[in-house]
Amino acid sequence: MFNTNIKSLFDLQKTFPTEQSCIDYLEYLIWNGAPISPFDSTSKVYKCKDNRYKCKNTGKYFNIKTGSCFENTKIPLQKWMMALWLLTNNSTGYTSVQLSKDIDVTQPNAWFLLQRIRKCFLIENEQDLEGEIEIDETFYGGKNINRHKDKKVEKCQGRSFKDKTPVIAMLQRPDKEVITRPSKVNPEKTVNEIVINTPAKITAIVVPDTKKATLQPIVKEFVKPGSRILTDEWLAYKGLNGLYLHNVIDHSKKEYVNLDDATMHTNNVEGSWRLLKRAIKGNYNCVSPKHLQLYVDEWVYRFNLKHDTVSFRFNNLLKNSGVRTKYKDLVA
């Protein structure tokens, strides 16, 4: 039996002292003692030597790394495990420069390794949302004042993203209830305690623009009909009343919380942007629009699982590591 409650880097080193221990752990976590062929999940599987298996129906050989982010890697799995741990449990992400130093690989290898891991974060960014949903967009890109004079963008009226990449986020508010319990200080008195039954979760998508034809299909794809959605006054959201209860907070009139209904606001989703921008601007410094979705997926994964244990975030990503990414696809 394996110790899956890995709470620290010290536990990580004890759990994975050898390459074989990493392979055994992955097989236990993903297959649970019953190997499954990546070529035909219904096929009978034969165990061969050197951690290889054979798919009866296709005649192909495979191992636990086949079809996953680990396939054909030359980097030892022990270093992969450390990279996975660091990336899933660092609140602001992890740079390839720092990782290259920590696991003793070159910076290009560390970057490729991290990008392959980030491809797996998509599992948390495909959530079906319902209930009360706050929706907002932000724009990622450098400040015009910091650009060289040859690269400055002329200002224009309205929303312009000639020099920026827009991202839309849909945040499902947490399901809370107030319970009354005896006071720990004075049992004769009672106190009200807020209990979160379902934590907040978010889905965020990089989009080419913020037009109605772009944003509304995304909202309809991820938000269940009948939900209450809260947005600002941006016209791209106009017309959603047929499927949703649509509340609008008019920021152009300096309205951020409705005076008659304190639940009418988008402060939660707007506040969540700070975490994403802090990671990108403060840690990664520069992210190309081509790869921005990977970093958004990484942020969403940590946001949605922030109330879970560090070992759960680590093991959950390992269980869903079946995403193969090739270098030529990343640099194409």
ZATI-767296 format. One line per 3 residues: number of its first residue (from 1); their letters; for each residue z, x, y of N, C-alpha, C, O. Coordinates in steps of 0.2 Angstrom, whole numbers, plus 5000, padded with zeros to 4 digits. Atoms other than C-alpha are relative to their C-alpha. Layout:
REM ZATI-767296
NUM) a) Z,X,Y,Z,X,Y,Z,X,Y,Z,X,Y ~ ...
***
This chain:
REM ZATI-767296
1) mfn) 5000,5004,4994,5000,5000,5000,5000,5004,5006,5003,5010,5007 ~ 5001,4996,4994,4995,5006,5017,5005,4998,5006,5007,4992,5006 ~ 4996,5002,4994,5006,5006,5033,4995,4998,5006,4992,5003,5009
4) tni) 5005,5002,4995,4995,4996,5045,5004,4999,5006,5000,4997,5011 ~ 4996,5000,4994,5009,4995,5058,5000,5006,5004,5006,5010,5004 ~ 5001,4993,4996,5003,5010,5068,5002,4999,5007,4998,4996,5011
7) ksl) 4998,5001,4993,5013,5010,5084,5000,5005,5005,5001,5005,5011 ~ 5001,4994,4995,5010,5027,5091,4995,5005,4997,4993,5005,4991 ~ 5005,4994,5002,4999,5043,5090,5004,5003,4994,5000,5006,4990
10) fdl) 4996,4997,5005,5013,5050,5079,4999,4996,4993,4998,4999,4988 ~ 5001,5004,5006,5011,5036,5066,4993,5001,4998,4991,5001,4992 ~ 5007,4999,5002,4992,5038,5067,4999,5006,4996,4995,5006,4992
13) qkt) 5001,4994,5004,4993,5056,5062,5003,5000,4993,5001,5003,4989 ~ 4997,5000,5006,5005,5052,5048,4996,4996,4995,4995,4997,4989 ~ 5004,5004,5004,4993,5038,5042,4994,5003,4998,4991,5001,4992
16) fpt) 5006,4997,5002,4978,5048,5042,5000,5008,5000,4997,5011,5004 ~ 4999,4993,5000,4982,5066,5037,4993,5003,4997,4992,5009,4998 ~ 5006,4998,5003,4965,5068,5028,4994,4996,5001,4995,4990,5003
19) eqs) 5006,5004,5000,4947,5062,5028,5000,4994,4995,4998,4989,4996 ~ 5000,5005,5005,4950,5053,5012,5005,4994,5001,5004,4989,5000 ~ 4995,5005,4998,4965,5044,5019,4997,4995,5005,4998,4989,5004
22) cid) 5003,5004,4996,4954,5037,5032,4995,4995,4997,4995,4989,4998 ~ 5005,5004,5004,4941,5031,5020,5004,4995,4996,5002,4989,4996 ~ 4996,5005,5004,4954,5023,5009,5003,4994,5004,5003,4988,5002
25) yle) 4997,5005,4995,4962,5014,5024,4994,4995,5002,4996,4989,5002 ~ 5005,5005,4999,4945,5007,5029,4998,4995,4995,4997,4989,4996 ~ 5002,5004,5006,4941,5001,5012,5005,4994,4999,5004,4989,4997
28) yli) 4995,5005,5001,4958,4992,5011,5000,4995,5005,5001,4989,5004 ~ 5000,5004,4995,4957,4985,5028,4994,4995,5000,4994,4989,5002 ~ 5006,5004,5000,4939,4979,5027,4998,4996,4994,4996,4990,4994
31) wng) 5002,5003,5006,4936,4975,5009,5006,4997,4996,5005,4993,4992 ~ 4994,5002,5003,4954,4973,5003,4999,5000,4992,5001,4995,4989 ~ 5001,4998,5007,4950,4980,4986,4994,4997,4996,4993,4998,4990
34) api) 5006,5003,5003,4934,4970,4983,4994,5002,5004,4992,4999,5009 ~ 5005,4997,4997,4919,4981,4989,4994,4994,5001,4992,4991,4996 ~ 5005,5005,4999,4905,4970,4997,4994,5004,5002,4994,5009,5007
37) spf) 5006,4997,4998,4887,4976,4998,4997,4998,5007,4997,4992,5008 ~ 5003,5002,4993,4880,4977,5016,4993,4998,4999,4990,4995,5004 ~ 5007,5002,5002,4863,4974,5008,4999,4993,4997,4994,4989,4999
40) dst) 5000,5007,5003,4867,4958,4998,5007,4998,4999,5010,5001,4994 ~ 4992,5001,5001,4885,4951,5000,5001,4996,4994,5007,4996,4992 ~ 4999,5003,5006,4882,4941,4984,5000,5004,4994,5001,5002,4988
43) skv) 5001,4996,5006,4878,4955,4973,5006,5003,4997,5011,5004,5000 ~ 4995,4996,5004,4889,4964,4960,4999,5007,5003,4994,5010,5004 ~ 5000,4993,4997,4894,4981,4966,5003,5005,4994,5008,5003,4991
46) ykc) 4998,4994,5004,4896,4997,4955,5003,5005,5004,5000,5008,5009 ~ 4997,4995,4996,4908,5010,4960,4997,5007,4997,4997,5008,4991 ~ 5002,4993,5002,4901,5028,4959,5004,5005,5003,5010,5004,5005
49) kdn) 4996,4995,4998,4908,5045,4963,4999,5001,5008,4994,4999,5011 ~ 5000,4997,4993,4911,5053,4980,5000,4994,5005,4997,4994,5010 ~ 4999,5006,4996,4916,5036,4988,4994,4996,5001,4993,4992,5006
52) ryk) 5006,5004,4999,4899,5028,4985,5000,4994,4995,5004,4994,4990 ~ 5000,5006,5004,4895,5011,4978,4992,4999,4999,4988,5001,5003 ~ 5007,5002,5001,4879,5004,4971,4999,4992,5000,5003,4989,4997
55) ckn) 5001,5007,5000,4872,4986,4975,4995,4999,4994,4990,5001,4994 ~ 5004,5001,5006,4866,4979,4959,4993,4996,5002,4988,4998,4999 ~ 5006,5004,4998,4853,4966,4967,4995,5005,5003,4989,5003,5002
58) tgk) 5005,4996,4997,4845,4979,4978,4999,5007,4998,4994,5011,4999 ~ 5001,4993,5003,4848,4995,4969,5002,5006,5005,5001,5012,5004 ~ 4998,4995,4995,4854,5004,4985,5007,5002,5000,5011,4998,4998
61) yfn) 4993,4997,5000,4869,5015,4987,5003,4999,5007,4999,4999,5012 ~ 4996,5001,4993,4882,5013,5001,5007,5002,4999,5009,5004,4994 ~ 4993,4999,4999,4899,5017,5007,5003,4996,5005,5000,4992,5008
64) ikt) 4997,5004,4995,4912,5010,5018,4997,5001,5007,4998,4997,5012 ~ 5003,4998,4994,4903,5018,5033,4993,4997,5001,4991,4996,5007 ~ 5007,5003,4999,4886,5010,5030,5000,4994,5004,5004,4989,5003
67) gsc) 5000,5006,4996,4881,4998,5043,5005,4999,5005,5005,4994,5009 ~ 4994,5000,4995,4896,5002,5054,4999,5005,5005,4994,5009,5005 ~ 5000,4995,4994,4899,5012,5070,5001,5007,4997,4999,5012,5001
70) fen) 4998,4994,5003,4904,5026,5058,4994,5003,4996,4994,5009,4994 ~ 5005,4998,5004,4887,5027,5049,4997,5007,5002,4995,5008,5008 ~ 5004,4993,4999,4879,5045,5047,5004,5004,5006,5001,5009,5008
73) tki) 4997,4996,4995,4892,5052,5059,5002,5007,4997,5004,5007,4991 ~ 4999,4993,5002,4895,5071,5058,5008,5001,5002,5011,5007,5000 ~ 4993,4999,4997,4912,5069,5067,5005,4997,4994,5004,4992,4992
76) plq) 4995,5002,5005,4927,5068,5055,5003,4993,5002,5004,4992,5008 ~ 4997,5006,4999,4935,5051,5053,5007,5000,5003,5009,4995,5007 ~ 4993,4999,4997,4952,5057,5058,4999,5000,5008,5003,4998,5012
79) kwm) 5001,5000,4992,4944,5060,5076,4998,4994,5002,5000,4991,5008 ~ 5002,5007,4998,4936,5043,5076,5006,4996,5000,5007,4992,5005 ~ 4994,5004,5000,4953,5035,5072,5004,5001,5006,5006,4997,5009
82) mal) 4996,4999,4993,4961,5044,5087,4996,4997,5006,4999,4995,5010 ~ 5004,5003,4995,4947,5039,5098,5000,4993,5000,5001,4990,5006 ~ 4999,5007,5000,4948,5021,5093,5007,4998,5002,5008,4993,5006
85) wll) 4993,5002,4998,4967,5021,5095,5000,5001,5008,5003,4997,5011 ~ 5000,4998,4993,4965,5029,5113,4997,4995,5004,4999,4993,5009 ~ 5005,5005,4996,4951,5017,5119,5003,4993,5000,5003,4990,5005
88) tnn) 4998,5007,5000,4959,5001,5113,5007,4999,5003,5009,4994,5005 ~ 4993,5001,4998,4977,5005,5119,5001,5003,5007,5007,5003,5009 ~ 5000,4998,4993,4973,5013,5136,4998,4995,5005,4993,4993,5005
91) stg) 5002,5006,4995,4974,5000,5150,4994,5001,5004,4992,4996,5006 ~ 5006,4998,4996,4961,5009,5160,4994,5003,4997,4990,5005,5000 ~ 5006,4997,5003,4949,5015,5147,5001,5008,4999,5006,5010,5000
94) yts) 5000,4993,5001,4945,5033,5142,4994,5003,5001,4988,5001,4999 ~ 5007,4997,4999,4932,5045,5148,4998,5005,4995,5002,5007,4991 ~ 5003,4996,5005,4921,5055,5137,5002,5008,5002,5003,5011,4997
97) vql) 4997,4993,4998,4927,5071,5147,5007,5001,4997,5008,5006,4994 ~ 4993,4999,5003,4945,5068,5142,5000,5000,4993,5004,5004,4989 ~ 5000,5000,5008,4941,5063,5124,4997,5006,4997,5000,5008,4992
100) skd) 5002,4994,5003,4931,5078,5121,5005,5006,5000,5005,5010,4995 ~ 4995,4995,5000,4946,5089,5126,5005,4998,4994,5008,5002,4991 ~ 4995,5002,5005,4958,5078,5115,4999,5000,4993,5003,5002,4989
103) idv) 5002,4999,5007,4948,5078,5099,4996,5006,4999,4993,5006,4993 ~ 5004,4994,5001,4939,5094,5101,4993,4999,4998,4991,5001,4993 ~ 5007,5000,5001,4921,5089,5102,4997,5001,5007,5000,5001,5012
106) tqp) 5004,4999,4994,4907,5091,5115,5000,4994,5004,5001,4988,5001 ~ 5000,5006,4995,4906,5079,5130,4995,4995,4998,4996,4989,4997 ~ 5006,5005,5002,4889,5072,5124,5002,4996,4994,5001,4990,4993
109) naw) 4998,5003,5006,4896,5069,5107,5006,4995,5001,5006,4989,4998 ~ 4995,5004,4999,4912,5061,5114,4997,4993,5004,4999,4988,5002 ~ 5003,5006,4997,4901,5049,5125,4996,4996,4995,4997,4990,4995
112) fll) 5004,5004,5006,4890,5044,5110,5005,4996,4996,5004,4990,4994 ~ 4995,5003,5004,4906,5041,5100,5003,4994,5004,5004,4988,5001 ~ 4997,5005,4996,4914,5030,5114,4995,4994,5001,4997,4988,5000
115) qri) 5005,5005,5000,4898,5020,5116,4999,4996,4994,4998,4990,4994 ~ 5000,5003,5006,4897,5016,5098,5006,4996,4999,5005,4990,4996 ~ 4994,5004,5001,4915,5010,5098,4999,4994,5005,5001,4988,5003
118) rkc) 5001,5006,4995,4911,4999,5114,4996,4995,4998,4997,4989,4999 ~ 5005,5005,5003,4897,4990,5105,5004,4995,4996,5002,4990,4995 ~ 4996,5005,5005,4911,4983,5093,5004,4996,5004,5007,4991,5002
121) fli) 4995,5004,4996,4921,4976,5108,4997,4993,5001,5000,4989,5004 ~ 5004,5006,4999,4908,4962,5109,5004,4994,4996,5003,4988,4998 ~ 4997,5005,5004,4918,4952,5096,5005,4996,5004,5006,4990,5003
124) ene) 4996,5004,4996,4930,4946,5110,4997,4997,5006,5000,4994,5009 ~ 5004,5003,4995,4917,4942,5122,4995,4995,4999,4990,4994,5002 ~ 5004,5005,5002,4910,4928,5113,5004,4994,4999,5003,4990,4994
127) qdl) 4995,5005,5001,4924,4916,5115,4997,4993,5002,4994,4992,5007 ~ 5001,5007,4997,4922,4897,5116,5006,4998,5004,5012,4998,5002 ~ 4995,5001,4995,4932,4891,5131,5001,4993,5001,4996,4989,5000
130) ege) 4999,5007,4999,4940,4874,5134,5007,4999,5004,5011,5004,5004 ~ 4994,5001,4996,4954,4866,5144,4998,5001,5008,4994,4998,5010 ~ 5001,4998,4993,4955,4873,5162,4997,5007,5001,5000,5012,4999
133) iei) 5004,4994,5000,4942,4886,5166,4999,5002,5007,4996,4998,5011 ~ 5002,4997,4993,4941,4897,5182,4994,5004,4999,4993,5008,4994 ~ 5006,4996,5001,4924,4904,5185,4999,5003,5007,5000,5001,5012
136) det) 5001,4997,4994,4919,4917,5197,4995,5006,4999,4994,5008,4993 ~ 5004,4994,5001,4907,4932,5200,5002,5005,5004,5005,5004,5009 ~ 4998,4994,4996,4909,4949,5206,4993,5004,5000,4989,5003,4996
139) fyg) 5006,4996,4999,4896,4963,5211,5003,5007,4999,5008,5009,5002 ~ 4999,4993,5001,4897,4981,5204,4995,5004,5003,4989,5003,5002 ~ 5004,4995,4998,4890,4995,5213,5003,5004,5006,5008,5002,5009
142) gkn) 4997,4996,4995,4893,5009,5226,5000,4997,5007,4996,4992,5008 ~ 5000,5002,4993,4897,5006,5244,4994,5002,5004,4993,5008,5004 ~ 5006,4998,4996,4882,5006,5256,5002,5006,5005,4998,5010,5006
145) inr) 4998,4995,4995,4892,5017,5268,5000,5007,4997,5000,5012,5001 ~ 4999,4993,5004,4894,5031,5255,4993,5003,4998,4993,5008,4995 ~ 5007,4998,5003,4875,5032,5251,4997,5005,5005,4998,5005,5011
148) hkd) 5004,4996,4995,4863,5045,5258,4996,4995,5004,4994,4990,5002 ~ 5004,5004,4996,4853,5038,5272,4994,4998,4997,4991,4993,4999 ~ 5007,5002,5003,4837,5038,5262,5001,4994,4994,4997,4991,4992
151) kkv) 4999,5005,5005,4846,5026,5249,5004,4994,5003,5006,4990,4999 ~ 4996,5006,4997,4855,5014,5261,4996,4994,4999,4990,4994,5000 ~ 5003,5006,5001,4851,4996,5258,5001,4996,5007,5007,4995,5009
154) ekc) 5000,5004,4994,4847,4985,5273,5004,4993,4999,5003,4990,4994 ~ 4996,5007,5001,4859,4970,5276,4996,4994,5001,4991,4994,5005 ~ 5004,5006,4999,4853,4953,5274,5005,4994,4999,5011,4995,4997
157) qgr) 4995,5006,5001,4861,4935,5275,5000,4998,4993,4996,4999,4989 ~ 4999,5003,5007,4868,4927,5260,5002,5005,4995,5004,5011,4997 ~ 4998,4996,5005,4872,4935,5244,4994,5005,4998,4989,5003,4995
160) sfk) 5005,4995,5002,4862,4951,5241,5003,5005,4995,5008,5007,4996 ~ 4998,4995,5005,4863,4962,5226,4995,5005,4998,4994,5007,4993 ~ 5005,4995,5001,4849,4974,5229,5002,5006,4997,4999,5010,4994
163) dkt) 4996,4994,5002,4861,4988,5227,5005,4999,4995,5009,5004,4994 ~ 4994,5001,5004,4873,4980,5215,4998,4995,4994,4993,4992,4994 ~ 5002,5003,5006,4874,4972,5198,5006,4994,4999,5012,4995,4999
166) pvi) 4996,5006,5000,4882,4954,5197,5003,4999,4993,5000,5000,4988 ~ 4996,5002,5006,4895,4949,5183,5003,4994,5001,5007,4992,5006 ~ 4996,5006,5000,4901,4932,5179,5005,5000,4995,5004,5002,4990
169) aml) 4994,5001,5004,4918,4928,5172,5002,4993,4999,5003,4990,5004 ~ 4997,5007,5001,4925,4912,5164,5007,5001,4997,5007,5004,4991 ~ 4993,4999,5003,4944,4913,5162,5003,4993,4998,5004,4989,5002
172) qrp) 4996,5006,5003,4953,4900,5151,5007,5001,5002,5010,5006,5000 ~ 4993,4999,4999,4970,4897,5158,5005,4999,4994,5003,4996,4989 ~ 4995,5001,5005,4985,4899,5147,5003,4993,4999,5004,4990,5004
175) dke) 4997,5007,5002,4992,4884,5138,5008,5001,5000,5011,5005,4996 ~ 4993,4999,4999,5010,4883,5144,5004,4994,5000,5001,4988,5001 ~ 4995,5005,5000,5025,4872,5142,5007,5002,5002,5009,5008,5001
178) vit) 4994,4999,4997,5042,4871,5150,5005,4997,4995,5005,4991,4993 ~ 4995,5002,5004,5057,4870,5138,5007,5001,5003,5008,5006,5007 ~ 4993,5000,4997,5075,4867,5142,5005,5003,4994,5005,5000,4988
181) rps) 4995,4996,5005,5088,4879,5133,5006,5001,5003,5007,5002,5009 ~ 4993,4998,4998,5106,4883,5134,5000,5007,5004,4996,5011,5001 ~ 5000,4994,4996,5109,4897,5147,5004,5006,4995,5009,5004,4992
184) kvn) 4997,4995,5003,5113,4914,5139,5007,5002,5003,5011,5005,5000 ~ 4994,4998,4996,5126,4918,5152,5005,4994,5000,5011,4996,4998 ~ 4995,5005,5000,5134,4901,5152,4997,4994,4996,4993,4990,4998
187) pek) 5002,5005,5005,5131,4890,5136,5000,4993,5002,4997,4989,5000 ~ 4999,5007,4998,5137,4875,5145,4995,4997,5005,4994,4991,5006 ~ 5006,5002,4996,5122,4875,5157,4994,5001,4997,4993,5005,4991
190) tvn) 5007,4999,5003,5104,4874,5153,4995,5003,5006,4996,5002,5012 ~ 5005,4997,4996,5089,4883,5160,4993,4998,4998,4992,4997,4992 ~ 5007,5001,5002,5070,4880,5160,4997,5006,4999,4997,5011,5003
193) eiv) 5003,4994,5002,5060,4893,5152,4992,4998,4998,4991,4993,4995 ~ 5007,5001,5001,5041,4894,5152,4997,5003,4994,4998,5009,4993 ~ 5003,4998,5006,5033,4896,5135,4993,5000,5000,4990,4995,5001
196) int) 5007,5000,5000,5015,4902,5133,4998,4999,4993,4999,5003,4988 ~ 5002,5001,5007,5008,4894,5117,4993,5003,4999,4992,5006,4994 ~ 5006,4996,5001,4990,4901,5120,4999,5004,5006,4998,5001,5012
199) pak) 5001,4995,4995,4987,4916,5131,4994,4999,5004,4989,4996,5001 ~ 5007,5000,4997,4973,4917,5144,4995,5004,4997,4997,5009,4994 ~ 5005,4996,5003,4957,4923,5138,4994,4999,5004,4993,4994,5008
202) ita) 5005,4999,4995,4941,4928,5147,4993,5002,4996,4993,5005,4991 ~ 5007,4998,5002,4922,4929,5144,4996,5002,5006,4996,4999,5011 ~ 5003,4997,4994,4912,4940,5156,4993,5003,4998,4992,5006,4993
205) ivv) 5007,4998,5001,4893,4943,5156,4997,5003,5006,4997,5000,5012 ~ 5004,4997,4995,4882,4955,5166,4994,4996,5001,4990,4994,4996 ~ 5006,5005,4999,4868,4944,5174,4995,5004,5005,4997,5008,5009
208) pdt) 5005,4997,4996,4852,4949,5183,5001,4997,5007,4999,5001,5012 ~ 4999,5003,4993,4856,4937,5198,5005,4994,4999,5008,4993,4994 ~ 4995,5005,5000,4868,4923,5203,4997,4993,5002,5000,4989,5005
211) kka) 5004,5006,4999,4855,4909,5204,5003,4994,4995,5005,4996,4990 ~ 4998,5005,5004,4858,4892,5197,4997,5000,4993,5001,4999,4988 ~ 5004,5000,5006,4845,4894,5183,5003,5006,4995,5002,5005,4989
214) tlq) 4997,4994,5004,4855,4910,5177,5007,4998,4998,5009,4999,4993 ~ 4993,5001,5001,4873,4905,5179,5002,4993,4996,5006,4994,4991 ~ 4998,5006,5003,4873,4887,5173,4999,5000,4992,5003,4997,4989
217) piv) 5001,5000,5008,4866,4890,5155,5006,5004,4997,5008,5003,4991 ~ 4994,4996,5003,4880,4903,5153,5006,4996,4999,5010,4996,4995 ~ 4994,5004,5000,4893,4891,5158,5000,4995,4994,5005,4994,4991
220) kef) 5001,5005,5005,4886,4878,5146,5001,5003,4993,5003,5000,4988 ~ 5000,4996,5006,4885,4891,5132,5007,5001,4998,5009,5000,4992 ~ 4993,4998,5002,4903,4896,5132,5006,4995,5002,5011,4995,4999
223) vkp) 4995,5005,4998,4913,4881,5140,4998,4994,4997,4993,4991,4998 ~ 5001,5006,5003,4915,4866,5130,5000,4994,5005,5004,4994,5010 ~ 5000,5006,4995,4910,4849,5138,5006,4997,5000,5010,4996,4995
226) gsr) 4994,5004,4999,4924,4839,5145,5006,5004,5003,5011,5002,5005 ~ 4995,4996,4997,4933,4854,5151,5001,5000,5008,4996,4997,5011 ~ 4999,5000,4993,4940,4856,5169,4998,5007,5002,5001,5012,5000
229) ilt) 5002,4993,4998,4931,4870,5178,5001,5000,5008,5001,4995,5011 ~ 4998,4999,4993,4936,4877,5195,4996,5006,5002,4996,5012,4999 ~ 5004,4995,4997,4924,4887,5206,5001,5000,5007,5004,4996,5010
232) dew) 5000,5000,4993,4921,4892,5223,4994,4996,5003,4991,4992,4998 ~ 5005,5004,4997,4908,4884,5235,4993,5002,4998,4988,4999,5001 ~ 5007,4997,5001,4893,4894,5228,4996,4994,4997,4998,4991,4992
235) lay) 5004,5006,5002,4879,4881,5226,4997,5001,4993,4994,4996,4991 ~ 5003,5000,5007,4873,4888,5209,5004,4996,4995,5002,4995,4990 ~ 4996,5004,5005,4887,4878,5201,5000,4992,5002,5002,4988,4998
238) kgl) 5001,5007,4999,4882,4862,5209,4996,4996,4995,4991,4999,4992 ~ 5003,5003,5006,4877,4849,5196,5003,5000,4994,5001,4997,4989 ~ 4996,4999,5006,4890,4853,5183,5004,4994,4998,5007,4993,4993
241) ngl) 4996,5005,5001,4899,4837,5185,4999,4995,4994,5003,4992,4992 ~ 5002,5004,5005,4889,4828,5172,5004,5002,4993,5005,4998,4989 ~ 4997,4997,5006,4897,4839,5158,5008,5001,5001,5011,5001,4996
244) ylh) 4994,4998,4999,4913,4844,5166,5004,4997,5006,5000,4994,5010 ~ 4996,5002,4994,4927,4839,5178,5000,5006,5005,5003,5011,5004 ~ 5002,4994,4996,4921,4851,5192,5004,5000,5007,5003,4995,5011
247) nvi) 4996,4999,4994,4934,4856,5206,4997,5006,5004,4996,5011,5001 ~ 5002,4995,4995,4928,4866,5221,5005,5002,5005,5008,4998,5008 ~ 4996,4997,4995,4938,4878,5231,4996,5003,5006,4992,5008,5004
250) dhs) 5004,4998,4995,4930,4881,5248,5002,5006,5003,5006,5005,5008 ~ 4998,4994,4997,4933,4899,5252,4997,5001,5007,5000,5005,5011 ~ 5002,4999,4994,4922,4898,5267,5004,4997,5006,5003,4998,5012
253) kke) 4995,5003,4996,4935,4887,5275,5007,5003,5000,5012,4999,5002 ~ 4993,4997,5001,4949,4899,5271,5004,4996,4995,5010,4997,4996 ~ 4996,5004,5005,4954,4888,5257,5001,5004,4993,4996,5005,4990
256) yvn) 5000,4996,5006,4961,4898,5242,5005,4996,4995,5004,4997,4989 ~ 4996,5005,5004,4974,4885,5235,5000,4993,5003,5002,4993,5009 ~ 5000,5007,4997,4972,4866,5238,5007,4998,5001,5011,4998,4997
259) ldd) 4993,5003,4998,4986,4859,5248,5003,4994,4996,5009,4993,4996 ~ 4998,5006,5004,4986,4843,5238,5001,5001,4993,5005,4997,4990 ~ 5000,4999,5007,4984,4850,5221,5001,5008,4999,4996,5012,4999
262) atm) 4999,4992,5000,4992,4868,5218,4996,5003,4994,4996,5009,4993 ~ 5003,4998,5005,4982,4869,5202,4992,5002,5001,4989,5005,4997 ~ 5007,4999,4998,4965,4870,5211,5000,5007,5004,5001,5007,5010
265) htn) 5001,4994,4997,4962,4888,5214,4996,5004,4994,4996,5002,4988 ~ 5004,4995,5004,4952,4903,5206,5004,5007,5000,5001,5012,4999 ~ 4996,4994,4999,4966,4916,5209,5000,5004,4994,5001,5010,4994
268) nve) 4999,4996,5006,4968,4921,5191,4994,5004,4998,4994,5010,4997 ~ 5006,4997,5001,4950,4925,5188,4998,5006,5005,4996,5011,5003 ~ 5001,4995,4994,4948,4934,5205,5005,5006,4999,5003,5011,5000
271) gsw) 4995,4995,5001,4964,4944,5201,4998,5005,4994,4999,5011,4994 ~ 5002,4996,5006,4957,4950,5184,4994,5005,5002,4994,5010,4999 ~ 5005,4995,4998,4942,4958,5193,5003,5007,5002,5000,5012,5001
274) rll) 4997,4994,4998,4954,4971,5200,5001,5005,4994,5001,5011,4995 ~ 4999,4996,5006,4958,4977,5182,4993,5004,4998,4993,5010,4996 ~ 5007,4997,5002,4939,4980,5178,4998,5005,5005,4996,5011,5003
277) kra) 5003,4996,4995,4935,4988,5195,5005,5007,5000,5003,5012,5002 ~ 4995,4995,5000,4951,4999,5194,4998,5005,4994,4998,5011,4995 ~ 5002,4995,5005,4945,5006,5177,4993,5003,5001,4993,5009,5000
280) ikg) 5006,4997,4999,4927,5009,5182,5000,5004,5006,4997,5010,5005 ~ 5000,4995,4994,4930,5016,5200,5005,5005,4999,5003,5011,5001 ~ 4995,4995,5000,4946,5025,5196,5000,5004,4994,5002,5010,4995
283) nyn) 5000,4996,5006,4942,5031,5179,4993,5003,4998,4993,5009,4997 ~ 5007,4998,5002,4924,5031,5175,4996,5003,5006,4991,5006,5005 ~ 5004,4998,4994,4918,5034,5193,4993,4997,5001,4992,4994,5006
286) cvs) 5007,5003,4999,4900,5029,5189,4998,4997,4993,4998,5001,4988 ~ 5003,5003,5006,4893,5017,5176,4993,4997,5002,4992,4993,5007 ~ 5007,5003,4998,4874,5013,5176,5000,4993,4998,5003,4991,4993
289) pkh) 5001,5007,5002,4869,4995,5176,4998,4999,4993,4999,4994,4990 ~ 5002,5001,5007,4861,4998,5159,5006,4999,4995,5005,4996,4990 ~ 4994,5000,5004,4878,5001,5151,5006,4996,5002,5011,4996,4999
292) lql) 4994,5004,4997,4889,4990,5162,5003,4995,4995,5009,4994,4995 ~ 4997,5006,5004,4890,4976,5149,5005,5003,4994,5010,5000,4993 ~ 4996,4996,5005,4898,4989,5136,5007,5001,5003,5012,4999,5000
295) yvd) 4993,4999,4997,4912,4993,5149,5003,4993,5001,5009,4992,5001 ~ 4997,5007,4999,4914,4974,5153,5003,4997,4993,5008,4995,4993 ~ 4997,5002,5007,4916,4971,5134,5006,5003,4998,5011,5000,4996
298) ewv) 4994,4996,5001,4929,4984,5133,5006,4997,5004,5011,4996,5001 ~ 4995,5003,4996,4939,4977,5147,5002,4993,4998,5008,4991,4997 ~ 4999,5007,5003,4937,4959,5140,5005,5001,4994,5010,4997,4993
301) yrf) 4996,4999,5006,4944,4965,5123,5007,5002,5002,5012,4998,4999 ~ 4993,4998,4998,4960,4973,5131,5003,4994,5003,5009,4993,5002 ~ 4997,5005,4997,4962,4958,5142,5002,4994,4995,5008,4992,4996
304) nlk) 4999,5005,5005,4961,4945,5128,5006,5001,4995,5009,4997,4993 ~ 4995,4998,5006,4972,4955,5116,5006,5003,5003,5010,5006,5000 ~ 4994,4996,4997,4985,4961,5129,5007,4998,4998,5012,5002,4999
307) hdt) 4993,5002,5002,4999,4951,5122,5001,5001,4992,5006,5000,4990 ~ 4999,4998,5007,4996,4957,5104,5002,5007,5000,5003,5011,5005 ~ 4997,4993,5001,5003,4973,5097,4995,5005,5000,4989,5004,4999
310) vsf) 5005,4995,4999,4995,4990,5099,4997,5001,4993,4991,5003,4992 ~ 5002,4999,5006,4993,4991,5080,4995,4994,4998,4990,4995,4995 ~ 5005,5005,5001,4984,4974,5080,4993,5001,5003,4988,5000,5000
313) rfn) 5007,4998,4996,4971,4979,5093,4996,5005,4996,4990,5005,4996 ~ 5003,4994,5004,4968,4995,5083,4997,4997,4993,4991,4998,4992 ~ 5002,5003,5006,4966,4986,5066,4995,4995,5001,4990,4994,4997
316) nll) 5005,5006,4999,4956,4971,5073,4993,5003,5001,4988,5001,4999 ~ 5006,4997,4998,4943,4983,5080,4997,5003,4993,4991,5003,4992 ~ 5002,4997,5006,4942,4992,5063,4997,4995,4996,4992,4996,4992
319) kns) 5003,5005,5004,4939,4976,5054,4994,4997,5002,4990,4995,4998 ~ 5006,5002,4997,4925,4972,5066,4996,5006,5002,4992,5005,5007 ~ 5004,4994,4999,4917,4989,5066,4993,5000,4997,4990,5005,4998
322) gvr) 5006,5000,5003,4902,4984,5057,4994,4999,5005,4990,4994,5004 ~ 5005,5000,4995,4890,4987,5072,4997,5007,5000,5000,5012,5003 ~ 5003,4993,5000,4878,5001,5070,4996,5001,5007,4992,4997,5009
325) tky) 5003,4999,4994,4872,5009,5086,4997,5007,4999,5000,5012,4998 ~ 5004,4993,5000,4858,5023,5087,5000,5003,5007,5000,4999,5012 ~ 5001,4996,4994,4857,5036,5100,4994,4998,5004,4994,4997,5010
328) kdl) 5006,5001,4997,4839,5032,5104,5000,4993,5004,4997,4992,5008 ~ 4999,5006,4997,4844,5014,5108,5004,5000,5006,5003,4996,5011 ~ 4996,5000,4994,4857,5019,5120,4997,5003,5006,4998,5002,5012
331) va) 5003,4996,4995,4846,5031,5130,4993,4997,5002,4990,5000,5006 ~ 5007,5002,4999,4830,5021,5129,4999,4997,5007,4994,4994,5009
***
